[in-house]
Amino acid sequence: MSTKKMKIVMPCDEANHVCDKTQYKEATLWEKIILNIHLIYCRACRKYTKNNSKLTKKIKESKVECLDRKCKESMKKELNNAINQDSN
């Protein structure tokens, strides 16, 4: 009979992935708990998490506006036209 054991130890690459998921509010509660346990003993992942948090905060503060879909499509058409004219 096999029982599913709860995994408490998390490798660093998985911890970084969960950190990224947490940033986008995609991590489960269990993943967050295990990540926090991992961060207690892993200095490198604490630094990664700290830098990730800083980056997220700066991006939110930047008030960068992205182009809408119509503008992107228009630019793409203009670029393709320019490429086609150059190749002829």
C-alpha positions as CSV (number, residue, x, y, z in Angstrom):
1,M,0.0,0.0,0.0
2,S,1.5,3.3,-1.0
3,T,0.8,6.5,0.8
4,K,1.6,9.9,-0.5
5,K,4.1,11.6,1.8
6,M,4.2,15.4,2.1
7,K,7.4,16.8,0.8
8,I,8.9,19.4,3.1
9,V,12.4,19.8,1.5
10,M,12.5,21.8,-1.7
11,P,15.5,22.2,-4.0
12,C,16.7,25.7,-4.9
13,D,15.5,25.6,-8.5
14,E,12.0,24.7,-7.4
15,A,12.1,27.3,-4.6
16,N,13.0,30.0,-7.2
17,H,10.1,28.8,-9.4
18,V,7.7,29.0,-6.5
19,C,9.0,32.4,-5.7
20,D,8.2,33.5,-9.3
21,K,4.7,31.9,-9.0
22,T,4.1,33.7,-5.7
23,Q,5.0,37.0,-7.4
24,Y,2.1,36.4,-9.9
25,K,-0.2,35.0,-7.2
26,E,-0.2,31.5,-8.8
27,A,1.4,29.6,-5.9
28,T,-0.6,27.4,-3.7
29,L,-0.7,27.8,0.1
30,W,1.4,24.6,0.5
31,E,4.0,25.9,-2.0
32,K,4.3,29.1,0.0
33,I,4.7,27.3,3.3
34,I,7.4,25.0,1.9
35,L,9.1,28.0,0.2
36,N,9.2,29.9,3.6
37,I,10.7,26.8,5.3
38,H,13.4,26.7,2.5
39,L,14.1,30.4,2.9
40,I,14.9,29.8,6.6
41,Y,18.1,27.9,5.7
42,C,19.0,29.0,2.2
43,R,20.7,32.4,1.9
44,A,20.9,32.3,-1.9
45,C,17.2,31.8,-2.3
46,R,16.5,34.5,0.3
47,K,18.5,36.9,-1.8
48,Y,16.7,35.8,-5.0
49,T,13.4,36.3,-3.3
50,K,14.4,39.7,-2.0
51,N,15.6,40.8,-5.5
52,N,12.5,39.5,-7.1
53,S,10.3,41.5,-4.6
54,K,12.4,44.7,-5.4
55,L,11.9,44.1,-9.1
56,T,8.2,43.6,-8.8
57,K,7.9,46.8,-6.6
58,K,9.9,48.9,-9.1
59,I,7.9,47.6,-12.1
60,K,4.6,48.5,-10.3
61,E,6.0,52.0,-9.4
62,S,7.2,52.6,-12.9
63,K,3.8,53.3,-14.4
64,V,5.0,52.0,-17.8
65,E,2.3,51.8,-20.4
66,C,2.2,49.1,-23.0
67,L,1.1,49.5,-26.5
68,D,-2.4,48.2,-27.3
69,R,-2.9,45.4,-29.8
70,K,-3.9,47.7,-32.7
71,C,-0.8,49.7,-32.4
72,K,1.4,46.6,-32.2
73,E,-0.3,45.2,-35.3
74,S,0.2,48.5,-37.2
75,M,3.9,48.6,-36.3
76,K,4.3,45.0,-37.4
77,K,2.7,45.7,-40.8
78,E,4.9,48.7,-41.2
79,L,8.0,46.7,-40.4
80,N,7.0,43.9,-42.8
81,N,6.4,46.4,-45.5
82,A,9.8,48.0,-44.9
83,I,11.5,44.6,-45.0
84,N,9.7,43.7,-48.2
85,Q,10.7,47.0,-49.9
86,D,14.3,46.5,-48.9
87,S,14.5,43.0,-50.2
88,N,13.1,44.1,-53.6
